[in-house]
Amino acid sequence: MEAVFVKTTLDGRRVEVVDGWVRLGGVREAQSLIPLADHPNQQAIARALPGAAFVAGRLPLTLVEAGVARRALTQAQCAFDASPQALAQRMRQAMWERASAEGVE
């Protein structure tokens, strides 16, 4: 899948969406965006980047940047892989998310 450029950080690393992941300098950072209002550290993030509206892992994103990232993440989710390996991976991920939500670490 093609990389979708989101922004460049102050230290020169590229933030991109590739294969359904927001990546920082080519390393996976997050699979989803969290609204800043729902983030437990929202005040510190808002002080560091006053225009932040969403967070992807450690990355604060403005509304425009989050829009680019969200579109790319949605497109990646729409590209459905029906292979047995992909289905098994999605099942493992869903089971892990459910277990984490129930407090299993």
C-alpha angles and dihedrals in degrees: 000000000000121000116245113211115227105169146313118253122230090260092054102258118139121238109209140159113235126167094347095311131107103228130198111205090342094307121115112255109163144346096209143031123242120207110242090235089063096047117104092221097045098132095055091045092049090051092049095046112016093191095054116129102162139024128217106192104302094345122101112208132195119230092263093048091046090051091055092046094045093052091050092047091049092050090050091052091050091056093083118197109204097185117127091246093053092047091050091049092051090049092051090048093049091049091049092049091050092048091048091050089053091052102261111141 
